[in-house]
Amino acid sequence: MSDFKIKEITFYSFLYLIIGLLITSFILYFSLTKIRNLNEQLSKLTLIQNSFLKMKVNSENLLITTDITNNKQIWLESVDNFNNDLKRYSFLNKHKIERLWYPTIKEINEIKDILSNQLLSTYNLQGKPILTLKGELFISENETEKFNIINQLIKKIIFLTQYENLIFKEFKRVEKNEKKYIDEQIKSTLYYSLFFIIFTILSILGVIGILNKKINRIEIELLKSQNNLEKNILEIKESKLLLQKIIDSVPAAIFWKDTRNRYLGVNKYILNNAGLNTPSDMIGKTDYEMPWEKEQAKNFIDDDNKIMKEGKEKLQIEEKLTQKDGNTINVITSKVPLRNSKNEVIGVLGIFMDITEKINLEDSLNRKDKLLTQQSKMASLGEMLENIAHQWRQPLSLILSTSTGIKIKKEYNQLNDEFLTVSIENIIHSVEHLNQTINDFRDYLKPDKKQRYFNIEKVIDKALILLQSRIKNNLLEIDKNMGCIDAYGYKNEFVQVLMNIINNSIDELEKKDIKDKIIRIETKELEKCETLVSDDVCKYKCAQIKISDNAGGIAQDIINDIFNIYFTTKGEKGTGIGLYMSKEMIEEHMNGSIKVSNEKINYKGKIYNGATFTITIPSQKYD
C-alpha cells in the first residue's frame, strides 16, 4: 500500500513539474507573442509613415518635374497606397491622422482635376517645370489662360505640401507616443512574465517539497510496518487457525476449488461425508477421487466449470450425494465463483447441507395437509348437504302437498283443468328451484384452477343464496353495506371462506334468545394492502371485507386460538378445521390476511356486542 503511495506521489511530482514547464512555456510564448505584436504595430506605423513621405515627395515633385504626366500617375498611385495603408493598419491615435487626412483628400481631388486639363500636358508645357513656365508666362504676359491654370495648380500644390507638413508633424507626435506606449507594454509584459515564471517555479518547488515530505513520512511508516511484520505474520497464522476452527464448527459442508477442479480447502463436515480424516486427504484431489458416484462427480465438476466460465453463482441446488458407507443423502448446494483482487475467477466456493431429514419431514407434513384438506372437504360436503336439505325442504313439501291435492280431487271427481294447470305449474316451478339449487352448489364445489378477477358483492350474494334457508329459518337480518369492488384470487375458495364465517355466526346466533339477530357485511377498497401477509403485494390496492354479528363476541381466553387446527367450541358437532382452512386459503393461497376481534355494532339505534372477522385480499393482479 505504501509502495503504491510512493509511486503515486512520485508520479504527481513529475506531473506537477510537467505542468509547471507547460505553464512557463505558455507564459514565455504569450510574452514573446505580445512583444512581437507590439513590434509589428510599430513597424506598421513606420510603414504608413514611409508611405506618407513617399506621397509627400511625389507631391513636391509635381512642381519641379519636366514630365508632369508621368509624375502625376506616380503621385496618384502613392496617394492611393497611403490611403489604403491608413485604412488597413491600426495604431494608437490613428483618429488624429485620419482627421487631418480626410480634408487633404479634397485638395488632392482638385489638383487631380486641374492636372487633367489639356493645357497642362507635357507637350503644352514644352518639357519645362511648372514653376519655370509660370515665370516665363508672367514676364511675357502671354497665354493668360495657361498662366491662370498653372498659377492655380502651383497654389494648390504648395497648400497641399504645407498641409502634408502638418500631417507629417502629427505623424512624429503619434510615433513618439506609440513608441512610448509600446515600450511601456513591453516592460510590463516582461515584468509580469518574469513574476509569473518565478511564482510558478516556486509553487512547483513548494509542491514537490510537500510531496517529498509525504514520501519521507511514508518511508518512516514503512520502517515501522517492517518492524511489526513478524508480529502480523504470527497473527495471520493464528487467524487462519481460528478461521479453520470456525468453518469446522459450521453445520454445513464448506469447500473451495481451483480452476482445475482440485480441492483447495475443506471443513470437517465434508470430510465426514467423504469418510476422510484430515484436510490433506482431500486437498489437491478432484471429485472423481472422492467416494461419490461417477455420475454425481461428473455433475459436480460440470456445475463448477459452468460457474467459473459464466462468472455467475448457482444457488439452492437440490442434489443426491452418495457417502463412503454407500448411503445416499439429499443435499442442497450453493456455489459462487471465487475471485482474486483483480476480480478474475480463480476457482469456485461451495457449501452444502444434508436436507434428508427435512425432506422426510416435509413429506410427512404434505401427507398431513392432504388429510386436513380431505377432512375440510368432507366437512364442507356435510355442510353442503345440510344446506341442500334446507333448500329442498320447502319445494319438496310443496310438490308433495300439490300431488296429494291432485290425487284427492281425482278420487272425488272434483279435479278440473284450471286446478290441474296451476298445480302442474307449481310442481314445475319447484323442480326448477331444485335444479337451480343443485347447479349453485355444484358450481360452488368446483375448484378454481387459477386466480382471476371477481366482483366482491356478487360473490357475497352467492354465499348468502347458498345459506338462505338457514338465514330464513333463524329469522336473521342481513345488513349489507357494499360497493362495486373487484378482488383478485380464487373465487370459489373465497365463497367457502365466507360460508364458514357466516355459518359460525348463524350457529352462535341460534344459541341466543334475542329479538334482532343481525349479520352485517361491509366492504371497502384500500389504496395499499398494508395488512397483508406478503410484503410483495403491499404496494397494490386491496379489498377489505368485514363480517360482524351481534352474538355477544368471543371469549378473550380463546379468541387467539380459533384459527388453530382442531380447535372448536361446538363439541362433537364441530371439526375444528373450518376456520383453520379459511385462514390457509386467504393467507397462503390468496396472499391476503384474516383477523378476528370483538367489536360493538349499532343497529337501529341499539348497540350490540359481537365478533368481527376482517378479511383483506388484493384487488389487483400482483407479480
C-alpha positions in Angstrom: 0.0 0.0 0.0 2.8 2.4 1.0 4.8 1.4 -2.1 1.8 2.3 -4.2 1.6 5.7 -2.4 5.2 6.5 -3.1 4.8 5.7 -6.8 1.7 7.8 -6.8 3.4 10.7 -5.1 6.4 10.4 -7.5 4.0 10.4 -10.4 2.3 13.5 -9.1 5.6 15.3 -8.5 6.6 14.5 -12.1 3.1 15.7 -13.2 3.4 19.0 -11.4 6.8 19.5 -12.9 5.5 18.9 -16.4 2.5 21.2 -15.7 4.9 23.9 -14.4 7.1 23.7 -17.5 4.0 23.9 -19.7 2.7 27.0 -17.8 6.2 28.6 -18.0 6.4 27.8 -21.7 2.9 29.3 -22.2 3.9 32.5 -20.3 7.0 32.8 -22.4 5.1 32.2 -25.6 2.4 34.6 -24.6 5.0 37.3 -23.7 7.1 36.9 -26.9 3.9 36.9 -29.0 2.8 40.1 -27.3 6.2 41.8 -27.8 6.2 40.6 -31.4 2.8 42.1 -32.0 3.8 45.4 -30.4 6.9 45.5 -32.7 4.7 44.7 -35.6 2.4 47.5 -34.6 5.4 49.9 -34.5 6.6 48.6 -37.9 3.1 49.2 -39.4 3.2 52.8 -38.1 6.7 53.2 -39.8 5.4 51.6 -43.0 2.4 54.1 -43.1 4.8 57.0 -42.3 7.1 55.9 -45.1 4.1 55.6 -47.4 3.1 59.2 -46.5 6.7 60.5 -47.0 6.7 58.9 -50.4 3.4 60.6 -51.3 4.7 63.9 -49.9 7.9 63.7 -52.0 5.8 62.9 -55.1 3.6 65.9 -54.3 6.6 68.2 -54.2 8.0 66.7 -57.5 4.9 67.9 -59.3 6.4 71.5 -59.0 9.8 70.7 -60.5 9.2 67.7 -62.8 9.7 68.2 -66.6 7.4 65.2 -67.3 4.2 66.1 -65.4 2.0 63.4 -67.0 4.3 60.6 -65.8 4.8 62.1 -62.3 1.1 62.7 -62.0 0.5 59.0 -62.3 3.2 58.2 -59.8 1.8 60.8 -57.4 -1.8 59.4 -57.6 -0.5 55.8 -57.0 1.4 57.0 -53.9 -1.8 58.7 -52.7 -3.8 55.5 -53.2 -1.1 53.4 -51.4 -1.1 55.7 -48.4 -4.9 55.9 -48.3 -5.1 52.0 -48.4 -2.3 51.6 -45.8 -4.1 54.0 -43.4 -7.3 52.0 -43.7 -5.6 48.6 -43.3 -3.4 49.2 -40.3 -4.4 50.3 -36.8 -2.3 52.1 -34.2 -2.8 54.5 -31.3 -4.1 58.0 -32.1 -4.9 56.9 -35.6 -8.0 59.1 -35.5 -5.8 62.2 -35.3 -4.1 61.4 -38.6 -7.5 60.5 -40.2 -8.9 63.8 -39.0 -6.1 65.7 -40.8 -6.0 63.4 -43.8 -9.7 63.5 -44.9 -9.7 67.3 -45.7 -6.5 66.7 -47.7 -8.3 64.3 -50.0 -10.4 67.2 -51.2 -7.3 69.2 -52.2 -5.8 66.1 -53.9 -9.0 65.6 -56.0 -9.0 69.3 -57.0 -5.3 69.0 -58.1 -6.2 65.9 -59.9 -8.9 67.7 -61.8 -6.6 70.6 -62.7 -3.9 68.2 -63.9 -6.5 66.6 -66.3 -6.6 69.9 -68.3 -5.1 69.5 -71.8 -3.2 72.7 -71.4 -1.1 71.0 -68.8 0.0 68.1 -71.0 3.8 67.5 -71.4 3.6 68.8 -75.0 1.9 72.2 -74.0 4.4 72.6 -71.1 7.2 72.2 -73.6 9.1 69.9 -71.3 9.6 72.6 -68.6 8.7 72.5 -64.9 5.5 74.4 -64.0 7.4 76.8 -61.7 9.8 77.8 -64.6 6.9 78.1 -67.1 5.0 80.3 -64.7 7.9 82.8 -64.5 8.2 82.9 -68.3 4.5 83.5 -68.8 4.5 86.1 -66.1 7.3 88.1 -67.9 5.9 87.7 -71.4 2.3 88.4 -70.3 1.1 85.9 -73.0 -1.2 82.9 -72.8 -3.2 84.3 -69.8 -5.5 81.1 -69.6 -2.5 78.8 -69.3 -0.9 81.1 -66.8 -4.0 81.2 -64.6 -4.2 77.4 -64.7 -0.5 76.9 -63.8 -0.8 79.6 -61.1 -3.8 77.9 -59.6 -2.1 74.5 -59.7 1.0 75.8 -58.0 -1.0 77.3 -55.2 -2.9 74.1 -54.7 0.3 72.0 -54.6 2.0 74.5 -52.3 -1.0 74.4 -50.0 -1.1 70.6 -50.2 2.6 70.3 -49.3 2.1 72.7 -46.3 -0.8 70.6 -45.1 1.3 67.5 -45.6 4.0 69.0 -43.4 1.3 69.4 -40.7 0.3 65.8 -41.1 4.0 64.7 -41.0 4.5 66.6 -37.7 1.4 64.8 -36.3 3.0 61.6 -37.5 6.1 62.4 -35.5 4.0 63.1 -32.4 2.0 59.9 -32.9 5.2 57.9 -33.5 6.7 59.3 -30.3 3.5 58.4 -28.3 3.3 55.0 -30.0 6.9 54.2 -29.1 6.4 55.3 -25.6 3.3 53.1 -25.2 4.9 50.1 -26.8 8.0 50.4 -24.6 5.7 50.5 -21.5 3.8 47.5 -22.8 7.0 45.5 -23.4 8.4 46.4 -20.0 5.1 45.4 -18.2 4.9 42.2 -20.2 8.5 41.3 -19.3 7.8 42.2 -15.6 4.6 40.1 -15.4 6.1 37.3 -17.3 9.1 37.2 -15.0 6.8 37.4 -12.0 4.5 34.5 -13.1 7.5 32.4 -14.1 9.2 32.8 -10.7 5.8 32.2 -9.0 5.2 29.0 -11.0 8.7 27.7 -10.3 8.4 28.5 -6.6 4.9 26.8 -6.5 6.3 23.7 -8.2 9.2 23.6 -5.9 6.9 24.0 -2.9 4.5 21.2 -4.1 7.4 18.9 -4.8 8.8 19.7 -1.4 5.5 18.8 0.3 5.3 15.6 -1.7 8.8 14.7 -0.7 7.9 15.2 2.9 5.0 12.9 2.4 7.4 10.3 0.9 9.7 10.7 3.9 6.7 10.1 6.3 5.6 7.0 4.2 9.2 5.7 4.4 9.1 6.1 8.1 5.8 4.3 8.3 7.2 1.5 6.1 10.1 1.1 8.5 7.6 0.8 11.4 5.5 -1.6 9.4 8.5 -3.7 8.6 9.3 -3.9 12.3 5.8 -5.2 13.0 5.7 -7.6 10.1 6.7 -10.7 12.0 4.1 -9.9 14.6 1.4 -9.6 11.9 2.5 -12.8 10.3 2.0 -14.6 13.5 -1.4 -13.0 13.9 -2.3 -14.1 10.4 -1.3 -17.6 11.2 -3.4 -17.5 14.3 -6.3 -16.0 12.3 -6.1 -18.8 9.8 -6.2 -21.4 12.5 -9.2 -19.6 14.1 -10.9 -19.4 10.7 -10.4 -23.1 10.2 -11.9 -23.8 13.6 -14.8 -21.6 12.7 -15.6 -23.3 9.4 -15.1 -26.7 11.0 -17.8 -25.7 13.6 -20.3 -24.8 10.8 -23.0 -27.5 10.5 -22.6 -27.5 6.7 -20.0 -28.6 4.2 -17.7 -25.8 3.1 -15.2 -26.2 0.3 -13.3 -24.3 -2.4 -11.6 -25.4 -5.6 -9.2 -24.1 -8.2 -9.8 -23.8 -11.9 -8.7 -27.4 -12.4 -11.5 -28.6 -10.1 -9.0 -29.6 -7.3 -9.9 -29.0 -3.7 -8.0 -26.2 -2.1 -9.7 -26.1 1.3 -12.4 -28.1 3.2 -14.0 -28.3 6.6 -14.7 -31.3 8.9 -18.4 -31.6 7.7 -17.4 -32.5 4.1 -14.5 -34.7 5.4 -17.0 -36.7 7.4 -19.3 -37.1 4.3 -16.3 -38.3 2.3 -15.1 -40.7 5.1 -11.7 -38.9 5.4 -9.8 -37.8 8.5 -7.7 -34.7 7.6 -7.9 -31.9 5.0 -4.7 -33.2 3.4 -6.6 -36.4 2.4 -8.9 -34.2 0.2 -6.8 -31.1 -0.8 -5.3 -31.4 -4.3 -7.8 -34.1 -5.4 -10.9 -33.9 -7.7 -14.5 -35.2 -7.2 -13.5 -38.3 -9.3 -11.2 -39.3 -6.5 -14.0 -39.0 -3.9 -16.4 -41.7 -2.8 -19.3 -40.1 -4.7 -20.7 -42.0 -7.7 -19.1 -41.3 -11.1 -22.2 -39.6 -12.5 -22.5 -37.4 -9.4 -18.8 -36.4 -9.6 -19.3 -35.5 -13.3 -22.3 -33.4 -12.5 -20.4 -31.6 -9.7 -17.5 -30.8 -12.0 -19.7 -29.7 -14.8 -21.5 -27.3 -12.5 -18.2 -25.9 -11.2 -16.9 -25.3 -14.8 -20.1 -23.6 -15.8 -20.0 -21.3 -12.8 -16.3 -20.4 -13.4 -16.9 -19.8 -17.1 -20.0 -17.6 -16.8 -18.9 -15.9 -13.5 -22.4 -16.4 -12.0 -23.5 -18.1 -8.8 -25.7 -21.2 -8.7 -27.8 -21.3 -5.5 -30.1 -23.7 -3.7 -29.4 -26.8 -5.9 -31.0 -30.0 -4.6 -28.8 -33.0 -5.4 -28.1 -36.6 -4.4 -24.8 -37.4 -2.6 -23.5 -41.0 -2.1 -21.3 -41.3 1.0 -18.4 -43.6 1.7 -20.7 -46.1 3.5 -22.9 -46.3 0.5 -25.8 -44.3 1.9 -27.3 -41.7 -0.4 -28.4 -38.4 1.1 -30.3 -35.4 -0.2 -28.2 -32.1 -0.1 -28.9 -28.5 -1.0 -25.9 -26.9 -2.6 -24.9 -23.3 -3.3 -21.8 -22.3 -5.3 -20.3 -18.9 -6.2 -17.3 -18.0 -8.4 -14.1 -17.4 -6.4 -12.3 -14.2 -7.4 -9.0 -12.6 -6.7 -8.2 -8.9 -6.1 -8.3 -8.2 -9.8 -11.8 -9.7 -10.0 -10.6 -12.6 -12.0 -12.2 -16.0 -11.5 -9.7 -18.3 -9.9 -12.0 -21.1 -8.7 -15.3 -21.9 -7.0 -16.6 -21.7 -3.4 -19.3 -24.0 -2.3 -21.5 -25.0 0.6 -24.0 -27.8 1.0 -26.3 -29.1 3.8 -27.9 -32.5 4.4 -31.7 -32.0 4.0 -32.7 -35.6 4.0 -34.5 -35.3 7.4 -36.1 -32.0 6.2 -37.4 -33.7 3.1 -38.8 -36.6 5.1 -40.5 -34.1 7.5 -42.0 -32.2 4.5 -43.3 -35.4 3.1 -45.0 -36.2 6.4 -46.4 -32.6 6.5 -47.7 -32.9 3.0 -49.5 -36.1 3.8 -50.9 -34.4 6.9 -52.0 -31.4 4.7 -53.7 -33.7 2.3 -55.5 -35.4 5.2 -56.6 -32.0 6.5 -57.8 -30.9 3.0 -59.8 -34.1 2.7 -61.3 -33.6 6.2 -62.1 -30.0 5.2 -63.8 -31.2 2.0 -65.8 -33.8 3.9 -66.8 -31.1 6.5 -67.8 -28.7 3.7 -69.6 -31.5 1.9 -71.6 -32.2 5.2 -72.5 -28.6 5.5 -73.5 -28.5 1.8 -75.7 -31.5 2.2 -77.3 -29.8 5.3 -77.8 -26.6 3.3 -79.2 -28.5 0.3 -81.6 -30.2 2.7 -82.7 -26.8 4.0 -83.1 -25.5 0.4 -85.0 -28.6 -0.7 -87.4 -28.9 2.3 -89.9 -26.2 1.2 -90.1 -27.1 -2.6 -90.4 -30.9 -1.8 -93.2 -30.1 0.7 -94.9 -28.0 -2.0 -94.6 -30.9 -4.6 -95.9 -33.4 -2.0 -98.9 -31.3 -1.0 -99.7 -30.4 -4.6 -99.5 -34.0 -5.8 -101.7 -35.1 -2.8 -104.3 -32.4 -3.7 -104.4 -33.6 -7.3 -104.9 -37.2 -6.1 -107.7 -36.4 -3.7 -109.6 -34.3 -6.2 -109.2 -37.0 -8.7 -110.7 -39.6 -6.3 -113.7 -37.4 -5.6 -114.1 -36.4 -9.3 -113.5 -32.7 -8.4 -110.3 -32.3 -10.5 -110.8 -29.6 -13.1 -108.4 -28.3 -15.8 -107.7 -24.9 -14.1 -106.7 -26.6 -10.8 -104.6 -29.2 -12.6 -102.8 -26.5 -14.7 -102.0 -24.3 -11.6 -100.8 -27.4 -9.7 -98.5 -28.6 -12.5 -97.0 -25.1 -12.8 -96.3 -25.1 -9.1 -94.6 -28.5 -9.4 -92.6 -27.4 -12.4 -91.5 -24.2 -10.6 -90.5 -26.3 -7.5 -88.5 -28.7 -9.7 -86.7 -25.8 -11.4 -85.9 -24.4 -8.0 -84.4 -27.8 -7.0 -82.3 -27.9 -10.2 -81.1 -24.4 -9.6 -80.1 -25.3 -6.1 -78.1 -28.3 -7.4 -76.4 -26.1 -10.0 -75.5 -23.5 -7.4 -73.9 -26.0 -5.1 -72.2 -27.8 -8.0 -70.6 -24.5 -9.1 -69.5 -23.8 -5.6 -67.8 -27.2 -5.2 -65.8 -26.8 -8.4 -62.2 -26.0 -7.5 -60.6 -22.9 -9.1 -57.5 -23.8 -11.2 -56.2 -20.3 -11.5 -56.6 -16.9 -9.9 -58.9 -14.3 -11.6 -60.8 -11.1 -11.0 -64.2 -11.4 -9.4 -66.8 -8.9 -8.0 -66.9 -9.0 -4.2 -70.7 -8.1 -4.0 -71.7 -10.9 -6.4 -69.6 -13.5 -4.5 -71.1 -12.4 -1.2 -74.6 -12.6 -2.6 -73.8 -16.1 -4.0 -72.7 -17.2 -0.5 -75.9 -15.8 1.0 -78.1 -17.6 -1.6 -76.4 -20.9 -0.7 -77.2 -20.2 3.0 -80.6 -18.6 2.5 -82.6 -21.5 4.1 -80.6 -21.2 7.4 -80.9 -17.4 7.3 -84.7 -17.6 6.8 -85.2 -20.3 9.4 -83.4 -18.3 12.0 -85.0 -15.0 11.1 -81.7 -13.3 10.6 -81.3 -9.8 9.3 -78.5 -9.3 6.8 -77.3 -5.7 6.9 -75.2 -5.1 3.8 -73.1 -2.0 3.1 -71.2 -2.8 -0.1 -69.7 -1.1 -3.0 -68.7 -2.2 -6.5 -65.3 -3.6 -5.7 -63.3 -6.2 -7.5 -60.8 -8.7 -6.0 -58.1 -11.0 -7.4 -57.8 -14.6 -6.3 -59.7 -17.9 -6.2 -63.4 -17.2 -6.3 -64.8 -20.5 -5.1 -62.3 -20.8 -2.2 -63.3 -17.3 -1.2 -67.0 -18.3 -1.2 -66.1 -21.2 1.0 -64.4 -18.9 3.5 -67.4 -16.6 3.6 -69.8 -19.5 4.2 -67.5 -20.8 7.0 -67.6 -17.5 8.8 -71.3 -16.8 8.2 -72.2 -20.4 9.3 -70.3 -19.8 12.6 -72.2 -16.6 13.1 -75.5 -18.4 12.5 -74.5 -21.2 14.9 -73.8 -18.6 17.6 -77.0 -16.6 16.9 -79.1 -19.8 17.2 -77.9 -20.1 20.8 -79.1 -16.5 21.6 -82.6 -15.6 22.8 -82.7 -12.1 21.3 -85.3 -10.4 19.2 -82.9 -9.0 16.5 -80.4 -11.3 15.1 -78.0 -9.5 12.8 -75.2 -10.3 10.4 -73.6 -7.2 9.0 -71.4 -7.3 5.9 -69.3 -4.3 4.9 -66.8 -3.8 2.0 -64.4 -1.1 1.0 -61.3 -0.6 -1.1 -57.9 0.3 0.4 -55.2 2.1 -1.6 -52.4 0.0 0.0 -52.6 -3.6 1.3 -50.5 -2.8 4.4 -52.2 -5.5 6.5 -51.4 -8.4 4.0 -49.2 -11.3 5.0 -46.9 -11.0 1.9 -44.8 -7.8 1.6 -44.7 -8.4 -2.2 -48.3 -7.2 -2.7 -48.3 -4.3 -0.1 -47.9 -1.8 -2.9 -51.2 -2.9 -4.6 -54.8 -1.9 -3.9 -56.8 -4.3 -1.9 -60.4 -5.1 -0.9 -61.5 -5.3 2.8 -64.5 -7.3 3.9 -65.9 -7.1 7.4 -68.4 -9.7 8.7 -69.9 -8.9 12.1 -72.7 -10.3 14.2 -74.4 -9.5 17.5 -74.0 -12.8 19.2 -72.0 -11.4 22.1 -68.5 -11.9 20.8 -65.7 -14.4 21.5 -64.3 -15.1 25.0 -60.9 -13.4 25.4 -59.3 -16.6 26.6 -60.0 -18.4 23.3 -60.1 -15.6 20.7 -56.4 -16.1 19.8 -57.0 -19.9 19.3 -60.0 -20.0 17.0 -57.8 -20.3 13.8 -55.8 -23.2 15.3 -56.4 -26.6 13.7 -58.9 -28.9 15.5 -60.0 -26.1 17.9 -63.8 -26.0 18.2 -66.4 -24.7 20.7 -69.2 -26.9 19.1 -68.3 -30.2 20.9 -68.8 -33.3 18.8 -70.6 -31.4 16.1 -67.5 -29.3 15.3 -64.4 -30.5 13.3 -62.1 -27.6 14.2 -60.8 -27.2 10.7 -63.2 -24.7 9.1 -61.6 -21.5 10.3 -58.1 -23.1 10.1 -58.7 -23.9 6.4 -60.2 -20.4 5.9 -57.0 -18.8 7.2 -54.9 -21.1 5.0 -57.0 -20.2 1.9 -56.8 -16.5 2.5 -53.1 -16.2 3.6 -51.4 -19.0 1.8 -53.4 -19.2 -1.5 -54.5 -15.6 -2.0 -51.7 -13.5 -0.3 -54.3 -11.9 2.0 -55.0 -11.7 5.7 -57.8 -12.7 8.0 -58.2 -11.4 11.6 -60.9 -11.6 14.3 -61.8 -9.1 17.0 -64.7 -8.2 19.4 -66.5 -5.0 18.3 -69.7 -3.2 19.0 -72.2 -2.7 16.2 -75.0 -0.1 16.0 -78.3 -1.4 14.6 -81.5 0.7 14.5 -80.2 2.8 17.4 -79.2 -0.1 19.6 -75.6 -1.1 20.5 -74.8 -4.8 20.4 -71.6 -6.8 21.2 -70.3 -9.2 18.7 -67.4 -10.7 16.8 -66.0 -9.1 13.6 -64.0 -11.1 11.0 -61.8 -8.7 8.8 -60.6 -10.2 5.5 -58.2 -8.3 3.3 -57.3 -9.6 -0.2 -55.6 -8.0 -3.2 -57.9 -6.2 -5.7 -55.2 -6.1 -8.4 -53.1 -8.8 -10.1 -49.7 -8.9 -8.4 -46.4 -10.3 -9.6 
